Each structure stands twice: as C-alpha cells, then as structure tokens.
C-alpha cells in the first residue's frame, strides 16, 4: 500500500511541473502579443498640446487664437471667457509674468479686432 501511494506522488510532481511550465509559456505568449498590439495601435489624441514656439514680431490672428486656446472664428463671448481663464493662470499678481500678461491682453485685443497697428505689447 505504501509503495502505491509513493508511486502516485512521484507521478503527480512532474504533472504539476508540466502544468506550471505550460501556464508560464501561455502567459509569456499573451504578454508578447499584448505588447505588440499596444505598440502597433494608432496614435491617439493626447491631452492638450500646446503651441511650441516663440512669439511672432507682430501678432497675427492665428497666434492670438493659439495663445487664448480658441479657434480664429470663436465668438466674442467665448474669447472673453478664454481670456479670463488664461489670465487667472498667468496674472502677475498671482506670480505670473508681466510679459505673458501683456501678450494675453494683446491676443484678446487682436481677436476682438481692437488692434490699431504696432505691436500692442508693452515689451
């Protein structure tokens, strides 16, 4: 009787080892396929991209729209909201830059068509 139980435990150990190796192989295969699918996916829209560049010598409507984060055809109310939102984040009294604040104000004026020549910037 003792010999029979010993034979069954000797048979079970290789079986468990084989199952563990097979499970590891399937997990590795799944991981490799998932990684390849992740790398091959089309690029998605990222969180908001910001304009990567300096300011133009004379502000254009395109640049003004980029500064305020609106389209060139945005209505005046939305431009005022965008100006307020950007100014809150960059106001000199809250630690922002005077230069950026002047550019933000210039952008609002440009978008509301109040620009009367010159650069409009205090700097």
FENLIN-V191646 format. One record per residue. N is the residue number from 1. SS is DSSP state (@ for helix, = for strand, . for the rest). PSI is psi in whole degrees, -180 to 180 (* if undefined). BURIAL is + if it has 24 or more other ideal C-beta (glycine too) atoms within 12 Angstrom, else -. Layout:
BEGIN
n: [N & N]
ss: [SS & SS]
psi: [PSI & PSI]
burial: [BURIAL & BURIAL]
END
This chain:
BEGIN
n: [1 & 2 & 3 & 4 & 5 & 6 & 7 & 8 & 9 & 10 & 11 & 12 & 13 & 14 & 15 & 16 & 17 & 18 & 19 & 20 & 21 & 22 & 23 & 24 & 25 & 26 & 27 & 28 & 29 & 30 & 31 & 32 & 33 & 34 & 35 & 36 & 37 & 38 & 39 & 40 & 41 & 42 & 43 & 44 & 45 & 46 & 47 & 48 & 49 & 50 & 51 & 52 & 53 & 54 & 55 & 56 & 57 & 58 & 59 & 60 & 61 & 62 & 63 & 64 & 65 & 66 & 67 & 68 & 69 & 70 & 71 & 72 & 73 & 74 & 75 & 76 & 77 & 78 & 79 & 80 & 81 & 82 & 83 & 84 & 85 & 86 & 87 & 88 & 89 & 90 & 91 & 92 & 93 & 94 & 95 & 96 & 97 & 98 & 99 & 100 & 101 & 102 & 103 & 104 & 105 & 106 & 107 & 108 & 109 & 110 & 111 & 112 & 113 & 114 & 115 & 116 & 117 & 118 & 119 & 120 & 121 & 122 & 123]
ss: [. & @ & @ & @ & @ & @ & @ & @ & @ & @ & @ & @ & @ & @ & @ & @ & @ & @ & @ & @ & @ & @ & @ & @ & @ & @ & @ & @ & @ & @ & @ & @ & @ & @ & @ & @ & @ & @ & @ & @ & . & . & . & . & . & . & . & . & . & . & . & . & . & . & . & . & . & . & . & . & @ & @ & @ & @ & @ & @ & @ & @ & . & . & . & . & . & . & . & @ & @ & @ & @ & @ & @ & @ & @ & @ & @ & @ & @ & @ & @ & @ & . & @ & @ & @ & . & . & . & @ & @ & @ & @ & @ & @ & @ & @ & @ & @ & @ & @ & @ & @ & . & . & . & . & . & . & . & . & . & . & . & .]
psi: [-42 & -36 & -36 & -41 & -34 & -39 & -38 & -36 & -33 & -27 & -29 & -38 & -48 & -33 & -46 & -41 & -41 & -42 & -41 & -42 & -43 & -42 & -41 & -39 & -44 & -40 & -41 & -43 & -44 & -42 & -43 & -44 & -39 & -40 & -42 & -39 & -37 & -43 & -31 & -7 & 150 & 151 & 138 & 165 & 126 & 176 & -166 & 126 & 139 & 157 & 123 & 90 & 165 & -175 & 149 & 156 & -39 & 126 & 137 & 167 & -36 & -47 & -40 & -42 & -39 & -41 & -43 & -14 & 33 & 174 & 161 & -24 & 17 & 140 & 161 & -39 & -44 & -34 & -43 & -40 & -44 & -42 & -46 & -45 & -44 & -37 & -36 & -39 & -23 & 16 & 138 & -32 & -19 & 19 & 6 & 179 & 137 & -38 & -48 & -39 & -40 & -37 & -37 & -43 & -40 & -38 & -42 & -46 & -41 & -45 & -30 & 9 & 43 & 6 & 123 & 54 & 171 & 180 & -29 & -16 & 146 & -10 & *]
burial: [- & - & - & - & - & - & - & - & - & - & - & - & - & - & - & - & - & - & - & - & - & - & - & - & - & - & - & - & - & - & - & - & - & - & - & - & - & - & - & - & - & - & - & - & - & - & - & - & - & - & - & - & - & - & + & - & - & - & + & - & + & - & + & + & + & + & + & + & + & + & - & - & - & - & - & - & - & - & + & - & - & + & + & - & - & + & + & - & - & + & - & - & - & - & - & - & - & - & - & + & + & + & + & + & + & + & + & + & + & + & + & + & - & - & - & - & - & - & - & + & + & - & -]
END
